[in-house]
Amino acid sequence: MSDNNSAGGLALAGGEMAGLAWRDAWRIQARQHPWMTGGLVISLAAMLLLLASGVSDGIAGGGEPLRLAMLGGLAGFGATALGALAGITLRKLSARAEDSLLGFAAGMMLAASSFSLILPGLAAAKEMTGSGAMGALTVTAGMALGVLLMLGLDRFTPHEHESTGPCGPGCDRVGKVWLFVLAITLHNLPEGMAIGVSFAQGDMNVGLPLTSAIAIQDIPEGLAVVMALRAAGVRAWPAVLMAGASGLMEPLGALFGAGIAGGLALAYPIGLGLAAGAMIFVVSHEVIPETHRNGHQTSATLGLMAGFAVMMFLDTAMG
């Protein structure tokens, strides 16, 4: 009996020590990067205020924006899962092909940020403020919030990129595979938010081309994730499940995006700018460096241009 009590006490003490270690790791990061900590706090506080406004106002247009946001997020999740399933039939994907696919996804994200987020945000903000300069300032403020959010999450969430290695507090206590999955999950958050924000006013001309673009680029992205997991030693079906699960952040992010952009009048262009800033940050900070690290810059750039052109066509044809 005493042995059992001793074992239980040791397990409890071990759990408390692990918790303290995690908290200490975050405190150290916060002290070392105070401006990133402050930026993350500001961005989260601003988004919570916008979300509270959206909830109190019942989300503009009633439940329709939330329904559209959820459907759009599920489309992104389904496309990620479809790309992941394709990884079952492929035993290996060349580094050049993987970089080209990720470049294509990056091009679509850049074009979506420009045509389906920033331009509608500028138009809406100008109409609300009556000034082009104030409209641009409003969208720019939203973009700054998006960048601060992703900078903070990148600094304070344990994850791993192949080019930079493990990063974030407590990354040495998390397995390599799960660090990679967390990195992809962070990547999918701004995509989901962009879908939700684009449907916040129930405008299909904004939401449909953006959702279509994100769903299209999620297919090669899901395939690339599966191939990277399999290269890391994960068996085929577990790799597919992990890659598909990372796509669940898109419907969750879509609901959050619809919430923050569905309250105050200016919340809509601010939300569009926020989603654009977050997506552009991910492309520049993670995707493009990843596609260039193997010496396939030309293939990756051609893929980016192709993705940009496809998104430009979709926005023109469907917007």
Secondary structure as GFF3:
##gff-version 3
##sequence-region A 1 319
A	DSSP	alpha_helix	2	32	.	.	.	ID=ss1
A	DSSP	alpha_helix	34	56	.	.	.	ID=ss2
A	DSSP	alpha_helix	64	89	.	.	.	ID=ss3
A	DSSP	alpha_helix	95	111	.	.	.	ID=ss4
A	DSSP	pi_helix	112	118	.	.	.	ID=ss5
A	DSSP	alpha_helix	119	129	.	.	.	ID=ss6
A	DSSP	alpha_helix	132	156	.	.	.	ID=ss7
A	DSSP	beta_strand	159	161	.	.	.	ID=ss8
A	DSSP	beta_strand	165	167	.	.	.	ID=ss9
A	DSSP	three_ten_helix	171	173	.	.	.	ID=ss10
A	DSSP	alpha_helix	176	198	.	.	.	ID=ss11
A	DSSP	alpha_helix	204	231	.	.	.	ID=ss12
A	DSSP	alpha_helix	236	246	.	.	.	ID=ss13
A	DSSP	alpha_helix	249	260	.	.	.	ID=ss14
A	DSSP	alpha_helix	267	282	.	.	.	ID=ss15
A	DSSP	pi_helix	283	287	.	.	.	ID=ss16
A	DSSP	alpha_helix	288	292	.	.	.	ID=ss17
A	DSSP	alpha_helix	297	318	.	.	.	ID=ss18
###
